[in-house]
Amino acid sequence: MDTETRSWARRKWTDFEGFVEGVIYDRDLSVSARLFGLFLRPFSYLFSAIVRLRLFLYSHRLLFKDRPLDCLVLVVGNLTVGGTGKTPVVERFTKELMAKGKKVAILSRGYKSKEEPRPSLWRRLFRAGDETPPKIVSDGEKVLLNSEEAGDEPYMLAVNLPGAVVLADKDRVKAGRFAIQRFKSDVLILDDGFQYLPIKGTLNLLLVDQTNPFGNRCLLPRGILREPVRHLSRASYVFLTKSEIEPELELLQTIRKYNRNAEIIRCVHKPKFFKEINGDEVKPLNLLHEAYVGVFCGIASPRGFEQLIMRMSGELRFRRRFLDHHRYEEEELDRLFLQAKNAGADVMVTTEKDAVRIPPNYKSLIPFYYVRMEIEITEGFEDFEEAVAGICFPGRNGDSGPAGSPPGEERKPATV
């Protein structure tokens, strides 16, 4: 297959992926999208049955068993695919735990990272265990891998959290044991780990995007749910992210219907500054005042980012969306910046997650920044320092225990 044919095939596949994403998020309301949605619906029922059976087997320790690790294990995740703000929450918890003297290791799957050579079938079948160590994205002293090797989120966390160990591996039991033995970690945080059942988490922190909590309530591939809404019951705490306004009563009733005990904590994402991409310049939040701005991103929920930049800018002249985790090439960026400049934009802005996927030596046609966002608590705790103390060390504050359970009471298995 020649280069031109491969390029054509890749473009067509990208177009198809974009079409499917539009269907599952209900962004595409065309007749073809609706028909394709009807085609996908039976597969959602099948996926739901598989998910529920898997959780049942783990909850009752039939065939599969979860394995506790000898330290505090925080699981941060969601019921849906992408877009709830897990990475900022992981970052804030890690900072506060390290400030309290804890040795924190973050365990990530390393989604969309460069695949390592797999052991041969013979070794996998006849050699006991997997001897391949996890990818060490950061050893707590320096970042050892780039974003392509590590994956977007692990690399971002490694860069923003000096002092924290960041590991990437699909087998997070192995990665957790490695962190404890090699780095003497006493707290493990599973980034996007709500569906990872082989590790028994001490606390499950479930994030729900208040602006789009459960999509159309269908499971993949018709909707954005990874597991049924009733699995809210597995959460120790529920974080409502993007909670700029009071949550609707229906959402609160849904949470309480399936989980009467979990404390609900409201959070918002706040912009802090603009940082030059492939440079060191930091600009205040008034950078975009009276400016003609272009934006692009490849994230699961782009609308919130676009609306934020629109509010902060004089006028939005150019906008482009890519698939989540899209990795940018220089020629593609050259075309993008030329289009933005021709549209009248004099500055381009993207997200921090997109910034790590920009080629490291890329020079843009117009000034190019990402907006640094941090998450803040608006209700449930005074701030993240108090949240970490109350959630991770409840006995020190006289609290009863996670999710409002009386001391010594074990949480019941999830309803499947």
Backbone torsions as a table, in degrees:
resi	resn	phi	psi	omega
1	MET	NA	123.5	-177.2
2	ASP	-78.0	171.7	-174.6
3	THR	-62.1	-41.5	-178.1
4	GLU	-64.3	-40.2	179.0
5	THR	-67.1	-42.1	178.0
6	ARG	-62.1	-40.8	179.2
7	SER	-63.9	-41.2	178.4
8	TRP	-64.0	-45.1	-179.3
9	ALA	-63.1	-38.8	-180.0
10	ARG	-66.5	-40.7	178.5
11	ARG	-63.6	-42.4	-179.9
12	LYS	-65.4	-39.8	178.6
13	TRP	-66.3	-39.8	177.2
14	THR	-62.8	-41.5	177.2
15	ASP	-61.8	-40.8	179.8
16	PHE	-66.7	-42.0	177.5
17	GLU	-60.0	-41.2	177.7
18	GLY	-63.2	-38.7	177.8
19	PHE	-63.7	-46.2	179.6
20	VAL	-62.5	-42.7	178.5
21	GLU	-60.5	-40.6	177.2
22	GLY	-62.6	-33.3	179.3
23	VAL	-71.5	-48.8	-173.7
24	ILE	-71.5	-26.9	176.3
25	TYR	-91.3	0.2	-177.0
26	ASP	58.1	32.9	175.6
27	ARG	-85.0	-30.5	-179.7
28	ASP	-98.8	113.9	-176.8
29	LEU	-107.5	18.2	179.5
30	SER	-69.2	165.1	179.8
31	VAL	-61.2	-42.6	-179.5
32	SER	-63.2	-37.9	179.2
33	ALA	-67.1	-39.9	179.6
34	ARG	-67.1	-40.1	177.2
35	LEU	-64.5	-41.8	178.1
36	PHE	-65.2	-36.1	176.3
37	GLY	-61.9	-39.5	176.6
38	LEU	-64.5	-37.7	177.3
39	PHE	-63.2	-37.3	-176.5
40	LEU	-78.4	-22.5	-172.3
41	ARG	-56.4	-44.8	178.9
42	PRO	-59.6	-32.8	178.7
43	PHE	-68.9	-28.4	175.4
44	SER	-65.5	-41.1	177.6
45	TYR	-63.4	-41.3	178.3
46	LEU	-63.3	-45.6	179.9
47	PHE	-62.4	-39.9	178.3
48	SER	-60.2	-42.9	179.7
49	ALA	-63.3	-41.3	179.8
50	ILE	-64.7	-44.1	-179.4
51	VAL	-62.1	-44.7	-177.8
52	ARG	-67.8	-39.1	177.8
53	LEU	-64.2	-43.2	-179.4
54	ARG	-61.1	-45.8	179.7
55	LEU	-65.1	-38.5	178.2
56	PHE	-60.5	-44.8	-178.4
57	LEU	-65.2	-39.5	177.8
58	TYR	-70.7	-42.7	-176.6
59	SER	-63.4	-34.4	-178.2
60	HIS	-103.7	9.5	175.5
61	ARG	53.3	45.7	175.8
62	LEU	-105.9	119.0	-176.7
63	LEU	70.7	-50.0	-178.7
64	PHE	-110.3	142.7	178.1
65	LYS	-131.8	134.7	172.7
66	ASP	-79.5	152.3	-175.2
67	ARG	-120.6	114.6	176.6
68	PRO	-70.8	145.9	175.0
69	LEU	-109.6	153.1	-169.6
70	ASP	-81.7	58.1	176.0
71	CYS	-171.1	176.7	176.6
72	LEU	-71.1	125.6	179.9
73	VAL	-119.7	114.3	176.0
74	LEU	-101.8	126.2	178.1
75	VAL	-105.1	120.8	178.2
76	VAL	-113.6	123.2	-177.7
77	GLY	-165.8	-167.6	-179.5
78	ASN	-150.4	172.9	178.4
79	LEU	-90.4	-14.8	-174.0
80	THR	-113.2	172.5	176.3
81	VAL	-86.0	121.7	170.4
82	GLY	57.3	167.1	165.1
83	GLY	82.1	10.3	-178.7
84	THR	-100.9	-9.4	179.1
85	GLY	91.6	36.2	-179.4
86	LYS	-64.1	-43.4	-174.0
87	THR	-59.7	-46.5	176.7
88	PRO	-61.0	-35.0	178.7
89	VAL	-68.1	-44.0	176.9
90	VAL	-59.0	-42.8	-178.7
91	GLU	-62.6	-46.3	-178.5
92	ARG	-66.3	-41.7	178.2
93	PHE	-62.6	-41.5	-179.4
94	THR	-62.6	-45.7	-179.8
95	LYS	-60.0	-45.0	-178.0
96	GLU	-68.8	-37.4	178.4
97	LEU	-68.0	-40.3	177.7
98	MET	-66.4	-34.5	177.1
99	ALA	-64.1	-24.5	177.5
100	LYS	-91.2	10.2	174.5
101	GLY	88.5	11.1	-179.0
102	LYS	-84.8	147.3	174.7
103	LYS	-95.5	104.0	-170.8
104	VAL	-100.7	136.2	171.0
105	ALA	-123.5	131.8	177.7
106	ILE	-100.3	127.9	-179.7
107	LEU	-108.3	120.3	-179.2
108	SER	-123.0	153.9	175.1
109	ARG	-73.2	-25.8	-176.3
110	GLY	74.7	44.5	-176.2
111	TYR	-58.6	135.9	179.6
112	LYS	63.8	18.7	176.2
113	SER	-82.6	167.2	-179.9
114	LYS	-67.8	127.4	-176.7
115	GLU	-71.5	135.2	173.1
116	GLU	-82.1	151.3	175.5
117	PRO	-58.1	129.3	-178.4
118	ARG	-84.4	148.8	174.6
119	PRO	-60.9	154.3	-179.8
120	SER	-64.1	159.7	178.5
121	LEU	-57.6	-39.3	179.4
122	TRP	-59.0	-44.6	-179.2
123	ARG	-67.4	-38.3	-178.9
124	ARG	-67.7	-33.0	-176.7
125	LEU	-83.6	-36.2	-169.2
126	PHE	-116.6	-3.2	174.7
127	ARG	-103.4	133.8	-177.5
128	ALA	-72.2	124.0	174.1
129	GLY	75.4	170.8	177.5
130	ASP	-106.7	112.8	-174.4
131	GLU	-84.8	-7.9	-178.7
132	THR	-71.1	122.6	-179.7
133	PRO	-71.9	159.8	176.6
134	PRO	-68.5	162.0	174.5
135	LYS	-69.4	127.3	176.2
136	ILE	-93.6	100.3	-179.9
137	VAL	-74.1	-41.0	174.0
138	SER	-143.8	136.8	176.9
139	ASP	-95.0	11.2	-178.8
140	GLY	94.6	-15.2	179.5
141	GLU	-112.5	-37.4	178.1
142	LYS	-150.9	156.7	177.5
143	VAL	-82.4	126.9	-171.7
144	LEU	-104.9	-17.0	-178.6
145	LEU	-128.2	156.3	174.6
146	ASN	-90.3	179.3	-173.8
147	SER	-68.2	-30.9	179.4
148	GLU	-69.1	-39.1	-179.7
149	GLU	-75.6	-36.2	-172.8
150	ALA	-94.7	-31.4	-168.7
151	GLY	103.8	154.7	-173.6
152	ASP	-58.5	-57.4	-173.2
153	GLU	-65.5	-46.3	178.6
154	PRO	-59.3	-40.8	179.9
155	TYR	-65.3	-44.4	178.7
156	MET	-59.0	-44.6	179.7
157	LEU	-64.8	-40.2	179.9
158	ALA	-63.1	-41.8	-179.8
159	VAL	-67.4	-41.3	-174.3
160	ASN	-85.4	-8.9	-174.7
161	LEU	-127.8	67.7	174.0
162	PRO	-60.0	134.5	-177.0
163	GLY	103.7	-19.4	179.5
164	ALA	-97.5	141.4	173.5
165	VAL	-84.0	133.5	177.4
166	VAL	-125.8	121.9	-179.5
167	LEU	-120.8	146.3	177.9
168	ALA	-126.9	123.4	177.7
169	ASP	-168.5	142.5	176.9
170	LYS	-66.1	-31.5	177.4
171	ASP	-91.2	92.8	-175.0
172	ARG	-82.5	-13.2	169.9
173	VAL	-65.4	-48.9	178.0
174	LYS	-60.9	-43.9	-179.7
175	ALA	-64.2	-38.2	179.1
176	GLY	-65.3	-44.9	178.0
177	ARG	-63.8	-38.1	178.0
178	PHE	-62.2	-43.3	-179.9
179	ALA	-63.2	-40.2	-179.7
180	ILE	-68.8	-44.0	-176.4
181	GLN	-75.6	-44.7	-173.9
182	ARG	-82.4	-40.9	-172.8
183	PHE	-112.1	1.5	179.3
184	LYS	57.2	37.1	-179.5
185	SER	-67.4	140.2	175.8
186	ASP	-114.7	-1.0	171.9
187	VAL	-137.5	129.1	175.1
188	LEU	-113.5	133.6	175.6
189	ILE	-117.5	120.0	177.3
190	LEU	-89.9	109.7	177.2
191	ASP	-80.1	124.3	-176.3
192	ASP	56.6	55.1	-173.3
193	GLY	-116.0	12.3	-175.3
194	PHE	-64.9	-31.9	179.7
195	GLN	-92.2	0.9	179.7
196	TYR	-90.9	98.2	-171.6
197	LEU	-88.8	-17.8	-179.3
198	PRO	-62.5	-23.4	175.9
199	ILE	-100.0	132.8	176.8
200	LYS	-85.7	107.7	-179.3
201	GLY	-75.2	144.0	173.7
202	THR	-70.1	-42.5	179.8
203	LEU	-139.3	137.6	176.5
204	ASN	-106.9	112.8	178.4
205	LEU	-100.3	108.9	-174.8
206	LEU	-100.7	126.4	-180.0
207	LEU	-101.0	133.7	178.8
208	VAL	-127.0	123.9	177.6
209	ASP	-74.7	110.6	-176.0
210	GLN	-61.3	-29.5	-177.4
211	THR	-77.6	-19.7	177.8
212	ASN	-156.1	73.6	-168.3
213	PRO	-61.2	-49.3	-172.9
214	PHE	-134.1	17.8	-179.6
215	GLY	60.3	-132.1	177.8
216	ASN	-92.2	11.8	178.8
217	ARG	68.7	12.4	173.4
218	CYS	-96.0	147.6	174.8
219	LEU	-80.4	164.7	172.8
220	LEU	-53.3	143.4	5.6
221	PRO	-94.3	1.2	-178.9
222	ARG	-81.1	-30.9	-179.4
223	GLY	-127.2	-165.8	-175.9
224	ILE	-102.7	-0.4	-178.9
225	LEU	-75.5	134.9	173.5
226	ARG	-87.8	-24.6	177.9
227	GLU	-153.2	162.4	-174.2
228	PRO	-60.1	153.7	-179.5
229	VAL	-59.6	-32.1	-178.9
230	ARG	-61.0	-16.6	179.3
231	HIS	-76.8	5.8	164.5
232	LEU	-54.0	-23.6	-179.0
233	SER	-61.0	-19.9	-177.4
234	ARG	-83.2	-7.6	-174.5
235	ALA	-80.7	138.7	170.4
236	SER	-84.3	-38.8	176.2
237	TYR	-138.7	145.8	176.8
238	VAL	-114.8	120.7	176.5
239	PHE	-100.9	116.2	173.5
240	LEU	-86.7	108.8	-179.2
241	THR	-93.7	161.7	-176.6
242	LYS	56.7	37.0	-174.8
243	SER	-92.8	66.9	-178.0
244	GLU	-71.7	-31.0	179.7
245	ILE	-124.0	171.4	178.9
246	GLU	-58.9	133.2	178.8
247	PRO	-65.0	149.2	178.1
248	GLU	-66.5	147.6	-178.3
249	LEU	-59.2	-36.5	-178.6
250	GLU	-61.1	-39.4	178.9
251	LEU	-65.7	-46.3	179.4
252	LEU	-62.6	-39.0	178.9
253	GLN	-65.8	-37.6	178.4
254	THR	-63.4	-44.2	179.1
255	ILE	-61.4	-46.2	-177.6
256	ARG	-71.1	-26.6	177.6
257	LYS	-61.1	-39.1	-175.4
258	TYR	-103.5	-14.0	-179.4
259	ASN	-149.2	101.9	-176.7
260	ARG	-81.8	-17.5	-170.5
261	ASN	-102.1	-31.2	-172.2
262	ALA	-62.5	130.5	175.7
263	GLU	-72.2	138.5	-179.8
264	ILE	-99.8	125.3	-176.7
265	ILE	-120.4	124.6	-178.7
266	ARG	-94.2	137.5	-178.3
267	CYS	-134.2	155.6	172.9
268	VAL	-133.6	152.4	174.7
269	HIS	-95.3	126.9	-177.1
270	LYS	-117.3	131.4	173.3
271	PRO	-71.5	142.6	-178.0
272	LYS	-114.4	-43.2	-180.0
273	PHE	-168.1	172.2	173.5
274	PHE	-108.5	136.1	-179.2
275	LYS	-120.6	131.6	178.8
276	GLU	-64.7	134.7	178.8
277	ILE	-83.5	131.0	-174.1
278	ASN	59.6	35.9	177.8
279	GLY	-157.4	-178.4	-176.2
280	ASP	-112.5	-2.4	-173.8
281	GLU	-71.7	132.9	176.0
282	VAL	-117.7	131.6	-176.6
283	LYS	-119.6	148.8	178.1
284	PRO	-72.2	173.4	-174.8
285	LEU	-70.2	-14.3	178.3
286	ASN	-85.2	9.8	-178.6
287	LEU	-53.8	-38.9	-171.4
288	LEU	-91.8	-2.9	179.6
289	HIS	-58.7	126.5	178.3
290	GLU	65.4	16.1	179.0
291	ALA	-100.9	151.6	171.2
292	TYR	-91.5	120.2	-165.2
293	VAL	-118.5	144.5	168.2
294	GLY	-114.4	146.4	178.4
295	VAL	-134.4	149.0	167.8
296	PHE	-150.9	154.9	179.4
297	CYS	-162.9	157.5	173.9
298	GLY	-129.4	73.3	-178.3
299	ILE	-129.9	167.0	-174.4
300	ALA	-68.1	-37.0	-176.8
301	SER	-125.5	83.5	-173.8
302	PRO	-77.7	-19.8	-171.9
303	ARG	-61.7	-42.6	-178.8
304	GLY	-61.9	-41.4	178.2
305	PHE	-64.1	-45.5	-179.6
306	GLU	-62.3	-41.2	179.5
307	GLN	-66.4	-37.6	177.5
308	LEU	-60.2	-50.1	-178.6
309	ILE	-65.9	-35.0	178.0
310	MET	-61.7	-41.2	179.1
311	ARG	-68.1	-30.3	-174.8
312	MET	-88.7	-11.9	-171.3
313	SER	-108.1	165.5	174.9
314	GLY	-70.4	-45.8	179.2
315	GLU	-161.3	136.3	178.2
316	LEU	-90.8	112.7	-175.2
317	ARG	-99.3	-20.1	-175.1
318	PHE	-149.0	138.9	179.4
319	ARG	-146.4	137.2	178.6
320	ARG	-146.7	136.2	178.2
321	ARG	-113.3	142.4	174.3
322	PHE	-123.0	168.6	176.4
323	LEU	-66.2	152.7	178.0
324	ASP	-55.8	134.8	178.9
325	HIS	70.1	18.2	178.7
326	HIS	-61.8	133.4	179.2
327	ARG	-102.5	123.8	-169.7
328	TYR	-86.2	145.3	175.4
329	GLU	-112.1	154.2	-173.4
330	GLU	-61.1	-44.2	179.7
331	GLU	-61.8	-40.1	178.0
332	GLU	-62.7	-43.2	179.1
333	LEU	-67.0	-38.2	177.4
334	ASP	-58.0	-45.4	178.5
335	ARG	-63.9	-40.8	-178.3
336	LEU	-62.2	-47.5	-178.1
337	PHE	-69.3	-33.9	176.8
338	LEU	-65.2	-42.4	177.4
339	GLN	-62.8	-41.3	-179.6
340	ALA	-65.4	-42.9	179.7
341	LYS	-65.3	-41.1	178.0
342	ASN	-65.2	-26.7	177.7
343	ALA	-81.3	-5.0	176.8
344	GLY	102.7	3.2	-179.9
345	ALA	-73.9	137.3	176.4
346	ASP	-113.6	3.7	173.6
347	VAL	-154.5	144.6	179.6
348	MET	-117.1	139.5	-178.3
349	VAL	-130.4	140.5	174.3
350	THR	-137.7	-173.6	-179.6
351	THR	-91.3	163.8	177.2
352	GLU	-64.7	-35.0	179.2
353	LYS	-66.4	-35.8	175.7
354	ASP	-71.9	-33.8	-176.0
355	ALA	-59.5	-33.3	-178.5
356	VAL	-74.1	-9.8	179.3
357	ARG	-102.7	7.8	175.3
358	ILE	-85.5	134.6	177.5
359	PRO	-52.4	136.0	-169.3
360	PRO	-62.4	-24.2	-178.6
361	ASN	-108.1	15.3	-175.7
362	TYR	-69.8	133.0	176.9
363	LYS	-111.3	119.6	-174.5
364	SER	-87.6	157.1	-178.5
365	LEU	-71.3	-33.4	177.2
366	ILE	-128.5	163.1	-179.8
367	PRO	-51.8	141.3	-168.7
368	PHE	-136.4	121.2	-175.8
369	TYR	-135.0	158.5	164.3
370	TYR	-114.7	154.5	178.7
371	VAL	-97.1	126.7	178.5
372	ARG	-83.6	121.8	-179.7
373	MET	-113.2	142.2	173.6
374	GLU	-131.9	153.8	-176.5
375	ILE	-100.1	139.4	180.0
376	GLU	-131.1	146.2	178.9
377	ILE	-86.3	133.5	177.9
378	THR	-110.0	-18.4	-179.2
379	GLU	-158.9	139.3	179.2
380	GLY	117.1	-41.9	173.4
381	PHE	-143.9	162.8	179.3
382	GLU	-66.6	-42.5	179.0
383	ASP	-162.0	-176.4	-177.2
384	PHE	-69.9	-29.1	177.2
385	GLU	-61.9	-44.9	178.6
386	GLU	-69.1	-35.6	179.5
387	ALA	-62.8	-46.8	179.8
388	VAL	-62.7	-42.1	178.7
389	ALA	-63.5	-43.3	-177.3
390	GLY	-73.5	-33.3	-176.7
391	ILE	-85.2	-46.3	-173.2
392	CYS	-88.3	-27.6	-177.3
393	PHE	-131.3	57.8	-173.7
394	PRO	-62.3	-32.0	-177.8
395	GLY	-62.9	-27.9	-177.7
396	ARG	-73.6	-21.6	-179.5
397	ASN	-104.1	4.4	179.7
398	GLY	80.9	10.9	178.7
399	ASP	-77.9	161.4	-174.6
400	SER	-78.0	-37.8	-177.4
401	GLY	156.0	176.7	-176.8
402	PRO	-61.4	142.2	174.1
403	ALA	58.0	23.8	175.6
404	GLY	76.3	13.1	-179.9
405	SER	-77.6	142.0	175.6
406	PRO	-61.1	155.5	-179.7
407	PRO	-55.8	133.4	176.4
408	GLY	82.3	-8.8	-179.6
409	GLU	-83.2	127.0	-177.5
410	GLU	-87.3	139.8	178.8
411	ARG	-67.0	142.1	-179.4
412	LYS	-75.1	154.2	175.1
413	PRO	-59.2	150.8	-177.9
414	ALA	-65.1	149.8	172.6
415	THR	-76.3	126.8	-178.8
416	VAL	-111.6	NA	NA
